[in-house]
């Protein structure tokens, strides 16, 4: 298969409402960088990445520069020689994983189009649907309960409550939501904002109320993360501490946590996500396929990965719902908190960039 054209297009996407993560500033918009690939065989494939320091670790200028470096090389590669092609693009993108991920998605989309098969089947096809959580933003207690009730009315049965700014307030918010919606599953995500003692206090206070505590301590503090995990009465999942297969191997080898949140948007695409998942499976830990604030095209990739592996126990794929406008339209379905795959070849998305 021969690539004849590669386009790289940045698009500013606004959120429906500002989002706070831990003690960081509000996020009001993100930059999505789309990659479109045409082939001599008539295929038209899409990939995408998200650039925002708080979400993927890189700003738009850095990701765009790396994407253009990959685009200059892509025409000389056969996308069906996936391992070789992505290894070459990894040299061009360097440590900018979101740029590599954009081309990874486009090449996987091409693979599905060439095979005439949906990507989730090509990756493994372990299941055809997965239940996803929906995020409850970091906000006041009454607003949190109201937001949670509204999401429950839409059919969601798993709530991921954002926290990190005030551990004691996080406990009150979770307990208030638990009181209002006792039948729902609750998760708490501190986005790396707790101290070790804060994390243990919260975990002990919320034992029986939350299914898991996600990334309680700063991403770089692996020692602290391990201390929390060994003493916590609830499972601890690593998120921002997992950036690539090497970081996953370090955490898994030491059994630092009980599981990992894997984000296709942050780790470098589906190839890297599968490598991380293989490490998780070998260590007999669990995988949560997660997301950032992202277009539905990227969620479709995350869903394809989530449906491919038996070690994926948790889904957290609601990031596309936060966008006020999304130039992508996916063929997957969301019904009562479950995401269902479609049988459209490749990623199964249409993109309209105007």
C-alpha angles and dihedrals in degrees: 000000000000125000112220103175138022124187126188115196127177117208128187111224123193124214124236088237135357116276127211124202117198109300095338127112122272119278113223102164141008134205116239115196113204125202120200121190127192123193134201087244090064100257121143113197134180137210132173144191135189123228119203125122093225094050109034103006097248136087124233096257092054095047093044092052091051092046091054090050089053092047091056089056100038097080090064093056133082105227091206088065085070103171095046094043095050092044088056092047090050088062090053096045095044113187093341096108097179090062092051088046093056092057092040089059093046092050092048089048088053090050091054092046092050092049094042090231135118111256096239089064094047090052094052111293095223093155138357101221140029134190114243133203121230122221124247105204125232103268143120123311099255092044090049092054092046092048091048092050090051092052091047089054088056090059103262114143100179120064124193107202116205116222143147105115096088120008095201092049089048089057091050092048094050092047091048092051090045089052092049096043108025095165096057128093113243130202127183124214116192094180091222095300103122131089116231091260093047090051094050092046091051094045092050093045092051100041106138092019102071131047093211145348113231124211098336097174133043115293094244095048099087092157091056091045090054092048091054093046094051094050103033119107090210127059116271121214125196118224118155089027088068109073103145141351092280093057090046091052092052093051094043095047091057093039086231093163140013095243149350136243106220118199118193088201094059107032101056104271139291096319092058092041090056091049090053091047090052089055091049092050092049090051090048093237128130134257129220113193105216138174146206127229095296146147118273089253089070092043088055089056092048090048092051089054093045091053093049104065135059091212091065104100102159135046124204104168108138101109095110090061090069095064121100090206129015122189090202128079117197127203096219117104131230113206125166092335095313123114114214124198121232127219094235110127119258118354089338097225137131119209127203114187094169 
